[in-house]
Amino acid sequence: MGDIAEQIDNLKKAEIAELATLYQRLFGSKPASSKKAFLIRQLAYKIQEQTFGGLSTAVTTRIRELTRIYDLIHKVVPCFFNL
């Protein structure tokens, strides 16, 4: 399918329907968004992952650890007020 830079460049020229079809083929599910920028970003990552390999187990584990520590959206904050 050509070199990786060419593949990613071709994503920018593709129609949204083409990107969504490619997304479904590569990820095995429909995309969460139909925004072109989202599809290009996700597909470019997947193409690079398939070419160069994904994240190591150590990196994935560290990301999960950091998410547990710094995830402010899901973190339980103790209440300092006695109501």
GIQUI-V125867 format. One line per field, one symbol per residue. ss: DSSP state (2 for helix, 1 for strand, 0 for the rest). phi: phi as a letter, one per 40 degrees, with the letter a starting at -180 (. if undefined). psi: psi as a letter, one per 40 degrees, with the letter a starting at -180 (. if undefined). Layout:
ss = ???
phi = ???
psi = ???
This chain:
ss = 00022222222220022222222222200000000222222222222222220000222222222222220000000000000
phi = .gcccccccccccccdccccccdcccbgacccabcccccccccccccccccbgccccccccccccccccbcccbccbcccbcc
psi = eiidddddddddeiidddddddddddeeiiieiehddddddddddddddddeiaiidddddddddddddegddehhhihehh.
